[in-house]
Amino acid sequence: MAGRVVAWMVVVLVAFATLSGCAGRGTPANALVSGVDPGDRELALELQAIDEEIEFLETWLAGYPGRFESRRERMQVATRWRAAVERAVVLLNVDLQHPELFARVGELYRQGHNLDVPDAAGSAYNTLNRCLALARDHVGCHFSLARLFLASPPQYAARAEQHLERIRSLVEPDSRPDVEAALAQAYFVQGRRSAALRQVDHYLTLEPDDAEAKRFRKELLIEVQSGR
């Protein structure tokens, strides 16, 4: 059952933007980037390029552990990931007061944790918290931290829940399906099966055609009714 919820979460998180508050995926080269001075076109282009790399890597690194068809594929992804980190860190070192730069580096380190890169989890945690120190309401950094905690031992799920609830308060009255799905995972990992079931029901009001979520709901309902 735990494997099922992780599989469902991966599908959901790949389907939706994972760095909310940052550049949109697949946006034109001259598009604005949230949090960046509209006149700084060079920085906007750099961040868009990094966002594209993050989205590309998400195919393999959405959840823990990363998903690979072969050792060779894993090595190729690791090479691509390291190049993206190097590019983002160089950009960050130019301006250590820009939350959007910390957001990208932190998200890449979060992916590195899913790649089993040593110390990546700690680097992600420190970098994302620096982002929040500069911009406490940065939705993307809250979400990256929540995902990092959900990819960690179960005792960290409550901390993921806190960040997800914060995002909810920041985006109201709108809703983000990826956040609502992540909350279901946070409840499930904490053993709160009834709360997870209610949360999946809420998620399905936003994404009623999600067949995988419906299958997960059926299995979860059996657990709740049987008292497991």
N, C-alpha and C positions, 0 to 999 in steps of 0.2 A: 504493500500500500504506500509506503514512504516513497518507493521508486516511482509510483504512478503520479503522485503529486509533484515530484520534481520534474518528471517528463512533461506534465501539463504546463507547469510554470515556464519551462524552457520554450515551449511553443508560444505561450502568451507573450513572453518578454522579447522574443525575436520579432513578433508581429508588431510590437509597438515601439516607439522611440524610447531609448534607454538613457538619454541624457537630456531630460526636459529642462528647458531654460537655456539650452545652447542652440547651436545652428540646426536648422531642420535638415533631415536626410534628403539627399537628392535635390537640394535647392540650387538655383542658378548661381553662377560664379559671382555675380554682382549683388546677391541677396544680402539683406541685413542679417547680422548675427546678434541675438539677444545678449545684452551686457557689454557690447563692444561699441565704441564711438563710431557712428556712421561714416565719419570721415577717414577712419583708419581702414582703408580697403585692404591693405597688405595683411594686416592681422586677421581680418575677416576671412580672407582667402586661405590663410594658414590654418585657421581653426576649422574651416569647412573641410579641408583636406584631412585633418586629423579625425574629424567626425566620420568621414567616409571610411577611414581605416578602422575605427572603433566598430562601425556597423559591419564591416567585412569580417572582422575577427569574432564578432558576436555569433556567427554561424557555428563556431566551435566552442566558444568560451562563454556562453550565456549562463551556464550552471556549473556546479562543481560535482565531480571532476569534469574537465573538458571532454568533448566527444570527438574521437578520431577514428578513422577507418583503418589506419595503419601507423606504424612508428614513423615512416617516412612523412606521412601527412602531418603528424605531430611536430616533427622537426621543421617542416616548412612553415607551419603556423607560428612556431616559436621564433623563427627567424624574422618573420613579418612583424610579430609583436615587438621584438627588440628594436627593430628599426623605427616603429611608431613611437615607442617610448623615448628613444634617443632624440627624435625630432621634436617631440612635445617638451622634453626637459630643456633642450636648447632654447626653445621659445620661452619657457617659464623663467629661465635664468636671466632673460632680458628684462623682465618685469615681475618682481617677486611680490607685488601688491595687487595683482590682477586675479580675481576669483575665477574667471573663466579659464585661465591657464591651469590653475590648481584643479579645477573640475575635470579637465581632460586628462591630466597626468594621473589624478586619483582614480578615474574610471579605468585607465589602462592598467594601473597596478591591480585594480580589482579583477580585471580579466587575467592578469598574471597569476593571481592566487588560484584561479581555476585551471591554470596551466601548471600548477605546482612549482612555481618559481619561488625559491627560498626567500623569505622575508617580504614577499610581495604584499601579503595581508597587512603587515605592520606599516609598510610604506603607504598602502592605500588608505589605511585608517588615519595616519598622521597628515597626509596630503589633503584628504577630504575634510578633516577637521580644520585645517588651515583655511580651506575655502570658506567654511562656515564662520570662521572667525572674521573673515573679511566681508562676508555677505551671509548673515545668519538665516536668511530666507531663501537661499539658493536651492530650488527644488531638485535640480539635477544632483547636487552633492548629497542632499538628504536621501535621494533614491539610491544612489550608488552605495552609500553607507548601509542602507537597509538591505540591499542585495548582498553586500559583503557579509553582514551578520547572518543572513539566511544561508550563506555558503559556508558557515562556520559551525562549530558544535552547537547542539540544541539549546544550551543555556544562553546563547546570544540572541535567540529568536525574540525575546521580549524587547530587546534594544532595537531590533528591526521594526517591531510594531510601533515603537515610539516615533521613529523617523517617518514611517508611513502615515501615522495619524497626523504628524506635523504637515506632511504634504497635503493631506485632505483639507486641513484648515486653510492652507495657502491657496488652493485652487478653487475652493468653494465660490460660487454654487456649481461649478463644473465638476466632472468626475473623470478620473483616469482609469481605464480598465486594467492597465498593467499594475497600478497601485492596488486596486481592489483584489486582483488575483494574488498579489504578493501578500496582502493581509490574510487571505485564506491560508496561504502556506505558513505564515507566522503563527496563526492559531493552531494549525494542524501540528506543527513541530512542537508546540508547547503542550500537546495532548488535549487541547480544547476542541474536541471533535464537534460538539454541538455548535460552538461559535464558528468553526470552520464551515460547517454545513450552511449556516445562515449567511455566511459571507459569500460562499459559492452561489447561493441563490441570488444574492444581491448582484454579484458579478454577471450572472446570466440575464439580469434585467438590462444590462448594458450591452452584452454580447450574446443575444439569445440563440444564435446559430453556431455557437462553439460546441461541436460534437464531443470533443475530448473532455471539456468541462462537464458536460452532461454525463459522460461515462464515469468520470471521477465522482460526481455527485451520487450516483447510484451506489457505488462501492462504499462511499462515506456514510450514506444513509443506512446501509446494512450494519455497519459498525455501530452507529449511534443507537439503532433500534435494538441491537443485541447487547448493548451495554459494554462493548469492548473499548 
